[in-house]
Amino acid sequence: MMDACVIVTWRCPFHCKMCSIWRHPSVAAEEFAPSVLEKLPRMNAVNITGGEPFEREDLEDIVRILAPRSRRIVFSTNGWYTERIVAMARRFPQAGFRISLEGLAETNDALRGMPGGFERGMETLRQLQELGCKDVGVAMTLSGTNQDDLLPLYRLAREKGWEFATAAAHNSFYFHKQDNVIANGAGVASALDGLVGCMLAENSPKSWARAYFNAGLKGYVLGRPRPLPCRAGSSNFFIDPAANVLPCNGMAEAMVMGNLAEAASFEEIWESDRAREVRAAVAACSRNCWMMGTASPAIKSHPMQVGAWILKEQCGRLFGSPRKGGDSLEKEGSE
């Protein structure tokens, strides 16, 4: 089964520096109707995102349709609409929630352009945890100015019992950005190397897999090839607010495979000549993106390669060999 990312809106109240979605909001009346999603197949996991997904007044209707079609649903949100988020968690207690925080209070609020955003996000996390939600966490995007907050925020999240996800600033049609530059690549890579070490030291195979992802993220920041091939549009897909089906959100221009509202079925799109053309474009893509939406399916599809890396790193850690971190993925990605 495939993973999916459903972008329900381009509307967002935050003014993030590394993302300009907020400058290009969608019109509520032109966003897809929830019923369109009834055409979707059974999926492994669905990420509901935006913009800010809790801008949609009919978000519960969307989740009602997606829930029986997916083993797991996770919301990516800025955490601003605490009451709406907690109400959703009450209705769908098995759902996951990732609150975007770009560092501690001062750093986060400066980067996300919303005074009080950190405290609101923390309050949302607190209420979700108090409610008994099991799948709650923080998501942080590294942009070259916030890497000093990476480990402090990670430790804070772990102390609270929250999950912790990472990304790096990308340029693409999705973010409406082509000028993101991680100026302090060495500093960001060093911070990620520290995070990889912390994750490998945890007694959790899940954390070890995340260490692999973050080692790959370090490689991306340093301009290295992906450690695993991209199968966007084959192992996963995206749906935008206009119901366009896309392979990913990392390309310079949107590669539309078809429109779910116009097609008779999802299969009509997925098995079309246009979909094959898009997959060929993905295979030839040289952007080397390393984002969770496309990296996660790749990691799951290569358990032996990921397991070998983890074993090598853990042996090095136990027997005192210097840990290479993301450097150990460079050779793998070029093979």
N, C-alpha and C positions, 0 to 999 in steps of 0.2 A: 504493500500500500504506500501511497505517496504522502508527502507532507505538503501543506498549503499555507499560504499567507494571504489573508483576506484584508485588503486595504479598504476600509468601509467609508472613509472620508478623507479629503485633503484639508479640512478645517482644523485649526489648532490655535489655542489662545496664547501659546508661548512663542517667543521670538528668538529661537536658538541661533547662535552664530554659525554653527557648522551645518545648518539645514535651513533651507528657504522655502519649505513647504508652506509655511504660514503666509508667505507673500503670494501664493497661488491657490487660494482656497477654492474648493468645489462649491457648487450651489446645491443646497440640500434637496431641492426639488428634482435635480438632475442626477442624484446618486441612485445606484441600483436599488430596486425594490427587493426586500428580503426574499420574496418568493422565487426570485431568479436562482437562488442558491439550492433550491430543491433539485436542480439538475446535476448537482455534484455527486461524484461517486463516494464510496466508503474511503476514508482517509486515515492515516496513522496519527497525524497531529496537525492542528490548525492554529496558526498565530493570527489573532485579530488585532489589527493595528491601524494607523492613520498616517498623517495627521494625528489627531487625538480621537480615538474611537468613541469615547464617551460624550463627544459632541452630538452623536446621533441619538435622537429621541426614540428610535425604533430598534435600538441595539439588542434589546431582549428578544425581539422577534427573530433577529438574525441568529442569535445564539440557540434559540429553540430549534431552528432548522439545522444548524451545524452540529449540535450536540450528539444526536443519534447517528451522525455520519462520521464521527471522529472519535478515536480512542482518547484524545487529549485536546483540550482547548486552553490556550494561554492568551491573555490580554497584554499587549504592550501599551503602556499608558504613562502619562506624565504625573499621574496621581493627584491632579488638581481637584477633580470632581469627587471628593471623598464620599459624599453621601450616595452618589450614583454607583460608585465602584463597590461600596459595601453592600448596597442593595442587590447588585448583581451577584455578589458572592453568596448572599443568603439564598438566592434563587438557584444558583448553580454552584454548590459547595465543592464540587470536584474540579472546578476550573482553576487555572493558575493565573497569577498576576505578577508582572514585572514592572516595577516603577523605575522610570528613567531618572537617574541622579548622576550628574557629571562630576561629582566630587563632594566635599563637605560644603557647608552652608554658603560661605562667601564665594567659592569657586563655582558651585552649581548655579547660584542665582545670577552671577555675572554671565556665564556661558549660555544660560537658558532664557535670559531676558525677562525673568519674572521674579520680582522681589517676593520673598516668602515661599518660593517654590520648594526649597529644601525642607522646610519645616512642614509644609503641607504634605509633601511626599512621605515624610517620616510618620506623620500622623495617620495617613492612609495605611501605611504598612502596619502600624501599631494596631489599628482597628481591625484590619484583616486577620492579623495573628490572634487578636483577642477573640474574634469570631470563631476561630478554630480552623482557618484555612491552612492546608498543609503545603500548598505549592505557591509560596510567596517569595519574592526576591527583588533584588536591585539589578538594574542594567546600566552600565556606564560606557560612554563613548569617549575614547581617547582622541584628543585633538592637538596635542603638542603643548598645551598650556595647563593641563590638569593632571599630568602623570604623577606629580608629587602626592596627590590625594588618592591614588589607586590603592596602595596597600592599606592606608588608614581606613578607607571606605570598605575595603574587603574585610578587614578585621572587625569593623563595626557590624557588618552584615552577618558574619559568622557568629559573633557574640550573641546576636539577636536570634540566631537560628534561621536566617534568611538565605536563599540561594543568591548566587552572584554571577552575572553574565557580563561579557565585555564585547566591545566593537571598537573599530577605529573609524575616524572620519573618512568618508568616501566621496567621490565626485560621480554623480549620475543624474539621469533624468528624474529619478525618484526624489532626490534631495533638492533638485533645481540648483545644483552647485557644480561648477567646474573649476573653482578657485580654492578649494580646500587644499591646504599644504600643511603636512605635519613637519614643521620647521625643525623641531628638536627630535629628530628620529632616533638618535642614539639614546637620548634620555627616556623616550617612550619605550624603546626596546629594553633598556635596563630595568625599567619598572615592570614590564611584562615578564622579564626573566625572573624577577623576584616573586611575582605572582605564580609563575609556573612552579618554582621551588616550593612555595607554600602549599600549592595544591597537590604536588607529588608527596608531600610529607603527611597528608591526611590519610586516614585509614578508610578510604572510599574509592572503589573503582570508578564511580561517577566523577569524582574530583580528578582522578588521573586522566580520564577522557577529556575533561575540561582543560587540563594542563596541556594536552596535545593540541587542542584548539588554540589556546593562547600562545603556544610555541609557534603555531602557524601564523597567528596574528602578528607576532614579533617579526616573522619573515616578511609579511605583507608590508609592515611599516618600513622595513629596510629595503623594500623593492625586490624581494626574491620571488621565485616562482611558487605557485600553490604546491603544497605537499601532496595533494590528491587531485585528480582530474575533476573538473566541474561537469555535473550532469543536470544543470538547470534546464527545466523544460522536459526532463525525462523522469527524474526522481522527485521532483517538486514543481509547483507552479504558484503564480501569484494572480490575484484578481484585483483590479483597481476599482475606484468608485463608479466608473462608467461600465463596469462588468466586462472589461477587456481581460482576456487570459494572457498572461505574460510568463516567460520562463524565469525571470528574476527581476531584481530592482537595482542591479549594479551596472547596467550598460549606459552608454552615453545617451542613447535614444531608446525609447520604448519599442520592444519587438513584440508586436501583437500577434498572437496565434489565432485569435478569433474573439467574438463577443458572445458571452454566455446568454445575454438577453435576446440576441438575435438567432442563436443556434437552436436547433431542435433538441440537442442533447450535448452534454459535455464530450462524449465520445466523438461526436461529429467534428468538434474542434481538435481534440487530442490526436485523432487519426488522420487529419487532413494533410494535404500537400503543403499548405502553409506552415503547419506545425513542424513538418520535416525540414522545411527551409530554415525555420528558426533554430531548430536543434543543430543544423549544420553551422549556422552562424555562431552558436554557443561553442561548438567544438573548435571553431577557428578564433574564438575570442582570446585576446592577449592581455586583458585587464588584470588578471590574477587576483580578482576580488576574493576576500576571505571573510565572509559574513555568515552568521549563524544559519540564516535561511537556506543557503546552498551548501555550506560546509557540513552541517549536521547530517544530511543524507549521505554525503560522501564518506564521512567518518563511520557511519553505521554500515556502509557498503564495503568497507575495507577493514574488518576486525583484525585480521592477521597482521596487517601493516601497522595499525595503531597499537595493537598488543605488543608487537616486537619493539616499537619505540618506547612504550611504557616499561617493558622489561629491561631494556638497555638503560634507561634513565634511573630506574629503581636500583639496579645493580650498581650503577655508578654512585648513587647516593649512599647505598649501604656500605660499599667497599672503599669509599673515599675518593673516587675518581672525580675530576672536575666535571661539573655538569655543563653540557653544551647548550641546553635549552633549544631555542629555535634554530640554532646553527646546525643541529643534528638532523633537521628536516630539509636542509637545503639540497643535499645530494639526492634524497628521495624525490623531491619535487621536480628535479631536472631529469629523472630517469624516464 
